[in-house]
Amino acid sequence: MTSPAPVARVPLDRAVDHYLRHVAIERGLSANTVAAYRRDLAAYLELLGRLGIRTPEAIGAAEVTAFAMDLRSRPDGALAASSVARMLSSVRGFHRFLLEESVVAEDVSVDAKPPKLASRLPKAITIEQMAAVLDAAAGDDPLALRDRALLETLYATGARISEAVDLNVDDVIDGDIVRLLGKGNKQRIVPLGSYARAAIDAYLVRARPLFSARGTASPALFLGVRGSRVSRQNAWLIIRARAEQAKLGIEISPHTFRHSFATHLLAGGADVRVVQELLGHSSVATTQIYTHVTADTLRDMYTTAHPRAR
């Protein structure tokens, strides 16, 4: 009979630091994802501290359950099921790491099941609505040229907002291809299309040099008025402002461009595997949710148009 693996005793906060370093360096997760893990685990450690627990081996299944219950019964209101699921996922990942590193002898989080989430279909806008948002950024002033280039890039490539604002000028290859760096530092190449190419060209020639002259030399493709890289928050504000100008009557987000990109491609006959590659999804199952959106649209059109549909 073999004896159990030795357990290394380390303080909880140090164990969390080791885990975050692991997911950042060895798994290559983005800074935003690591920051979310850090926040989730800080809440977990706060509860464990109230229970007098200071080391990983002192944590039992009861403490993990207590954390899950605390998330659902907070005085300031229970968290949404999606937030509870995300935070429990962070905790379970942490405990798996502790076991793999022989910090603990067992994974006490294995039975902590996240709440079931309602299936939510991604929200896309119509081609006409998208055209209205893009046209809202029409104009020859530097801000309009910058905003139009950013919005056309988002719609043309299906890029996540973090991928778009992280683009450098050198990531636009031969004028018609863009190199995106996605989750897990995975690189993918996506065509731009003629409208996005024209918008980027106009911005690079007539607007970016003006912004660049106001700041330190930056390789960033999209610059703010002070010459620094456009942030995710600024990109959100740009999208919101242009949507208001377009008078859509609905709120849209950066992800609306990604959802619309995928939905419009599939509706136009693109193969789901091609869309998977363009979106940078590791599994085609993630992309196939968009086929349900397209099927719903076709069903609505059929019901409206066919004389014997109803």
ZIMO-V83254 format. One record per pair of residues at least 12 apart in sequence whose ideal C-beta (glycine too) atoms are under 6 Angstrom apart, sorted by the first residue. I is the first residue (numbers start at 0). J is the second residue. Records with the same first field share a line. If there is no record, write none. Layout:
I=J, J
This chain:
3=104
4=101
6=56, 104
7=101, 102
11=44, 53
14=55, 102
15=40
18=93, 96
19=33, 37
27=183, 184
36=89
39=86, 89
40=89, 93
43=66, 90
46=66, 69
55=97, 102, 103
56=103
58=107
59=107
60=107
63=107, 108, 111
67=111
70=83
80=114, 116
81=116
83=114
84=113, 114
87=111, 113
90=108
91=108
94=106, 108
120=292
121=258
122=258
123=258, 259, 262
124=259
128=247
129=259
131=245
132=241, 242, 245
133=150
135=241, 244, 245
136=150, 241
141=206, 209
144=201, 202, 205, 206
145=202, 206
146=237
147=198
148=198, 199, 202
149=221
151=194, 195, 198
152=195
153=256
154=256, 260
155=191, 192, 195
156=177, 189
157=257, 260, 277, 278
158=179
160=231, 234, 253
161=231
162=179, 181
164=229, 231, 234
166=220
167=218, 220
168=220
174=196
175=191, 196
176=188, 190
177=189, 191
181=279
187=279
189=277
207=222
210=222, 226
211=226
213=225, 226
214=226, 227
238=253
261=274, 289
262=289, 292
265=289, 293
266=293
271=286
274=286
